[in-house]
Amino acid sequence: MEKILQEEQMMDNFAKNAEQELQKMFDLVQAEEGQESAVHRNMVQTFERDRKQMLQMILEDEDLQRKMFITAQQEQDRVYKALTSQIETIQENLLLLTILESKEKEMDEQAKSGHSKSTN
């Protein structure tokens, strides 16, 4: 009977030790899992921060490109207006030159016909 009690005691001790070992392993797995979760959280936070920074950079670049386009368009408009003004000035000068040439021709014809009449 004592032998049975000893064996029972040994079995109880074995079961307690096994249970303690299982609990240690479970605690270790949970600790590792917690560490992995912390690493994953950090990775997700880093990814989200990087994503927000990239989005901000894209928005800033888009804004810069829009401003550059507007500036280029304004410069093009300014050049167009300057060219249009110069063309108008050239057209006015050509018109004046044509009028002057026409008047000069008339004066030459009048001078020739006046000179012809006086010689006759």
C-alpha positions, 0 to 999 in steps of 0.5 A: 500500500505504501508503494501505491501511495508513493507511486501516487505521490510520484504521479501527482508530483509528475502531473504538477511538474508537467503542469508547471512546465506547460504553464511556463511554456504557455507564459513564454509563448504569450510573452513572445506573442506580445513581443511580436504584436509590439513589433507588428504594431511598430511596423504598422505605425511606421508604415502608416507614418511613411504613407502619410509622409509620402501622401503629403509629399505628393500633395506638395508636389502636385501643388508646386506643379499647379503653381508652376503651370499657372506661372508658365501660363501667366508668362505665356499670356504676357509674351502673347500680349507683348507680341500682339502689341508689337504686331499692332504697332508694326501694322500701324507703322505700315499703314502710316508708311503706306499713307506717306508713300501714297501722299508722296506719290501724289505730290510727285505726280502733282509736281510732274503735272505742274512742271509739265504744264509750266514747260508747255 
